[in-house]
């Protein structure tokens, strides 16, 4: 894991699995989302405050590669890094590892900053861009 990465633990619940007890692929996206949200929170960026100011972040692109299955009750670690930071978008590089440090899933997720009312891209507020630049 990179020095500039943020990690977040995720327990696999029964609701995250398919009939065979394996994590349903779409739920890895939820794990990635939770890790990004918790990273922003740890940096002092609260998305509910942004939303109240008409600013939102939306996922615009996902490239995901499942490497290994994870199952019910496993403890996973989600690692997140910023690979690209632009004025109105961020590309996160994220990985999920199992307890044996084996790569389970990886993704490149592009997130755009938008004006919630107009539903159009807008530059990130300067204070957010500054914080994200520091952790990149």
C-alpha positions in Angstrom: 0.0 0.0 0.0 1.2 3.5 -0.9 2.4 5.9 1.8 -0.3 8.4 0.7 -3.1 5.8 1.0 -6.0 5.8 3.4 -7.3 2.4 4.7 -10.7 1.5 6.0 -11.8 -1.9 7.4 -14.9 -3.6 6.0 -16.6 -6.7 7.4 -18.5 -8.8 4.9 -22.1 -9.2 6.1 -24.6 -11.8 5.0 -26.4 -9.1 3.0 -23.2 -8.5 0.9 -23.1 -12.0 -0.4 -24.9 -14.1 -3.0 -26.6 -17.5 -2.4 -23.1 -19.1 -2.3 -21.8 -16.9 0.5 -19.5 -15.0 -1.9 -19.5 -11.2 -2.1 -21.7 -10.1 -4.9 -19.5 -8.1 -7.3 -21.5 -4.8 -7.1 -21.0 -4.7 -3.4 -17.3 -4.0 -3.9 -18.4 -0.6 -5.2 -20.2 0.0 -1.9 -17.0 -0.8 0.0 -15.0 1.5 -2.2 -17.6 4.3 -1.7 -17.5 3.9 2.1 -13.7 4.1 2.1 -13.8 7.3 0.0 -16.4 8.9 2.2 -14.6 8.0 5.4 -11.3 9.4 4.0 -13.0 12.7 3.1 -14.5 12.8 6.6 -11.1 12.1 8.2 -9.8 15.1 6.1 -12.6 17.3 7.5 -14.6 17.3 4.3 -18.3 16.5 5.2 -20.4 15.7 2.2 -23.7 16.7 3.9 -22.3 20.2 4.4 -21.2 20.3 0.7 -24.7 19.2 -0.3 -26.3 22.0 1.7 -24.1 24.4 -0.3 -25.3 22.9 -3.6 -22.0 21.0 -4.2 -21.9 17.2 -4.9 -19.6 14.5 -6.0 -20.8 11.9 -8.5 -19.1 8.8 -9.9 -18.7 9.2 -13.6 -16.5 6.2 -14.5 -15.5 2.9 -13.0 -12.9 0.4 -14.1 -13.0 -2.6 -11.7 -11.1 -5.8 -11.8 -12.1 -8.7 -9.5 -9.0 -10.8 -8.6 -10.2 -13.2 -5.8 -13.4 -14.0 -4.1 -14.2 -12.8 -0.6 -16.9 -14.4 1.6 -19.3 -14.0 4.4 -17.8 -12.7 7.7 -14.3 -11.9 6.2 -12.6 -8.7 7.4 -11.3 -6.8 4.4 -9.2 -3.6 4.1 -10.0 -1.0 1.5 -7.0 1.1 0.5 -7.6 4.4 -1.4 -5.2 6.8 -3.1 -5.7 9.8 -5.4 -4.1 9.0 -8.8 -5.3 12.1 -10.6 -6.6 15.4 -9.3 -8.0 18.0 -11.6 -10.0 21.2 -10.9 -13.4 19.4 -11.2 -12.6 15.7 -10.9 -10.6 13.1 -9.0 -9.5 9.7 -10.0 -9.2 7.4 -7.1 -7.2 4.2 -7.2 -8.6 1.7 -4.8 -7.9 -1.8 -3.7 -9.5 -4.3 -1.4 -7.3 -6.8 0.5 -8.3 -9.8 2.5 -6.8 -10.7 6.0 -3.9 -12.5 4.3 -3.0 -9.2 2.4 -4.1 -10.8 -0.9 -5.6 -8.5 -3.5 -9.4 -9.2 -3.8 -10.5 -6.3 -6.1 -9.1 -3.1 -7.5 -10.7 -0.2 -9.2 -10.0 3.2 -10.8 -13.0 5.4 -10.0 -13.5 8.9 -11.5 -15.5 11.3 -9.4 -16.7 14.7 -10.6 -17.6 17.8 -8.6 -21.0 19.1 -9.6 -23.3 22.0 -9.1 -26.3 20.0 -7.6 -28.9 22.4 -9.0 -27.6 22.7 -12.5 -26.3 19.1 -12.5 -23.2 20.2 -14.3 -19.5 19.9 -13.5 -17.9 22.7 -11.5 -14.5 23.3 -10.0 -14.0 22.0 -6.5 -14.0 24.7 -3.8 -10.4 25.9 -3.3 -10.2 24.7 0.3 -11.1 21.1 -0.7 -8.7 21.1 -3.7 -6.0 22.3 -1.3 -6.6 19.5 1.2 -6.7 16.8 -1.5 -3.5 18.2 -3.1 -1.8 17.7 0.3 -2.7 14.0 0.5 -2.1 13.2 -3.1 
